[in-house]
Amino acid sequence: MTEMELSARLTECGVPHDAALPGKLLRYHELLMDWNTRMDLTAVTDEAEMIDRHYVDSLSALAIPGLIPAAGTLIDVGTGAGFPGLPLALACPNLRVTLMDAQQKRLNFLRAVIDELDVRNVTLVHARAEDGAQFPQHREKYDVAVARAVASLAVLSEYLLPYVRVGGKAVCWKGPALAEELQQGRRAAFLLGGRVEEPISVTFPGREWQHMLLPVSKTAKTARQYPRKAGTPSKSPLGNSGSK
């Protein structure tokens, strides 16, 4: 794919961008494909699908006015190969982005991309979601916390909301399973000081994908007992009768 083709695709999907962004994304993509031959970073290998599923999808939040601030602080929890946080950092140079992951090898890949593209607004953190939120420098310090394809909404709320300042929000990239997750997810978010807002549908011309962006507003401070110790949120999600 050429820079011109990628720019046209971003425009078609409603994503605002400057002239430099497509070239940066394509270089990021080249590095991802190279590193993917040596470690498991993505299971998608078709180029056109990868561009949409990883880069355009990550940037789809920018098509929604006010969802992601142009400046401020954002943390991507469980970033993996950098989605959605790194494309957002490339598109918003005044946004200070933290990419957090539990696997150092993924962070090594992201360091290579950041160094290659001379990215100045990204910090890498090696930690599990539950542990990182207990660090004073991260707890309730971010305007926005994001995650994509990480966990169910109830679990994701416990991963994300402890990082968000009161008045900020979490933004969850979700698929069709969201409908089944909403009831428990709303209860979990409430316990964590959050309020689940209306899902926002994201469309990709030519794709029959059911992608949604779900904002969760942070309305009150998260109680100190959350997040619970590593592994507990996924084993016993908040919002049901068996968790507390």
N, C-alpha and C positions, 0 to 999 in steps of 0.2 A: 504494500500500500504506500502511496506517495503522500507527501505532506499536504498537497492540494486535495487529494481524495479524503484524507482524514479531516481536514478543515471543513470540507463539504459535509461530511457525516456528522460532525459536531454541530454544525449549523442546522442541519436537517433535524437533529434531535433537540434543538433549542438551547444548546450549551454555548454561552458567550465565551469568547477566547481571543487572545491576541495572536499575532502572526507567528510568534516564536513557539507557541505551545505544541502544535502538531509535530514539529521536529524533535522536541524534547521527549514527547510521548513515544515516538518511533524509536529513538535511541534507547529509552527505557525498555521498550519491547524487545529490541535486539539483545540487550543484556539479559533479559528474562529468558529468552529462548536459549541463549548460550548456557546460562547457569542451570536451566531446567534439564540439560543433558546429564548433569552431575548430581542433581538433588531434586526432590519432588516439590516444585513450586506451583505448578498448574497442571491439571489433567486435560485442559482444553488445548488442542493443537492447531485447529483450523484458524488461519490468520484473521479472516473477516469476523469470525465468531469471537475470537479472543479480543479483538479491538472493541467490539460492542460490549461483550460480557465483562471485561475488566476495566478498560479505560473510559469508554463512553458511559457505562453504568456508574462508575465512580464519580464522574463529573455531572451526572444527571441532576444532582442536588443543586447545582448552580443555575439550572433552568427554573428553579422555584425561588422567586424573589424573597429575600430575607431569611431563607432557611439556613444558609451557611454564610457567616459574616465575611466580608472582604478582608477585614483585619480583626485581631483578637487572638484567642488561643483555642486550639482544637487538639484532642487526643484521639487516636485511632487505636482501639483496644483489640488485641489479637489480629494485628495487621497482616500477618502472613507475608505475601509477596509485595505488600505495600498498598493494598486496596481496601478502602477508598482513599486513605490518607495522603499517599504520595502524589497521585494525580491532582488532588485538591491543592496540595502545597505548590505544585508546579504551576497551577492555574492562578493561584492567589499568593503572590510573593510577600504580601504584607500580613498574611495569616501565619502565626507561629504554630507549627504542627509538631506534635509528639507522636512517634510511631512506637507502640509497645508490643512486644511479643515474647512468648515463653521460650522460643527456640533461638539460640544464638546464631545458628547457621543461616536462618532467614535474615537476621539483622546484619550478618556479614554481607549477604547479597545486597541488602538495601544500602549499606555503607558504600559498596562499589558503585551503585547507581548514583547516590548523592555526590560522591567524589567526581565521577565522570561528568555529571551535569552541573557541577559547582553549585549545588543547592545550599542556600544559606539559612533557610527558615525551617529546618527540620532537625529535631533531636531524636535520637534512638534510645530506647529504654528496654533493658532485658528484665522482664518480670512477668509473672502470672497476673491475670486481671485482679484476682482476689488479694494478692499480696501488694501490688503496686498502689492500690487505693488506700492502703494503710500508711503509705509514706507521706509525711506532712507536705512535701513539695508538690504532691500530686492530688491530695484529697481535697475535693471541692474547689479546685483551682482553675477549672477550664470553662470557657464559654460554651463549648460544644464537645460532646463525646460521641464518637461514631463507631459503628461496627458493621461488617457485611459478612453474611453467611457464617455466623459464629455459633448461634444457639437459639433456642426458643425465646419468645419475648419475655417470659418471666425470668429466665436465667440471664438474658441479656440486660434486663433492667438492673439486676444486682451487680452485673459486671460494670455497667456504664454510669449509673446515677451517682455513685459515691465520688466520681471524679468531677461532677458538674457543680458549679456554683449555683446558689439560689438565684433564680432569674435567667439561668441558662437553659440548655436543653440537650437531650440525647437525640440522635437521629439514627434510626435502625433501617438498614437495607433489608427488605423482606420479600419473600415470594408468596405463592398461593396458600401456603400453610398458615399464613397470618390469621386468616378467618378463624381457624381452630384455636389459635393461641391468645386471642384478644381478651377473653373473659378473665382467664387466670393472669394474663399479663397486666391488665388494669389493676387487679388486686395487688399484685407484686409491686407495681410502680407506686401505688398509694403508700404501701408500707415503707417505701424507700424515699418518700418525699416527692414523688413525681405524679404527673397527670398525663395519661395517654391522650394524644390529640387524634384528629381524623387522619386516616391513611391517605397518602397522595399517590395516585397512580402514575407510573412512568411508562411512556410508550416509546418503542423503537420501530420506526417505519420499516416494514419488511420482516419483522419478527413477531411471532405470536407468543410473546413472553408476558407473564403476569408479574411484573416487578412493581414494588411499592416502597415509598419512603415513609417511615412512621416517626413523627416527632413526639418526644416525651418531654414535657416541660418540667423543670425543677422548681417546685413551689415551696419546699421546706427543706431544712437540713436533714441529711441522712443520719439515722441513729448510729451510734458508734459500733454497735454489734454487727453492722453490715459494711462490707460484704463478710460473709462467714468464711471460715477457713477454706483453703484451696481444695476444690473438689466437691464441697458440700452443695453449692448452688445447683450444679448439674445433677447431682444425685437426689436432692430434695428441693425442687424449685419452690420459691415463695408463691403464695397465692392459693395454695390448696390446704386442706384440713390437716395434712400431715407435716407441714413445715412451719417454722417459726423463727 
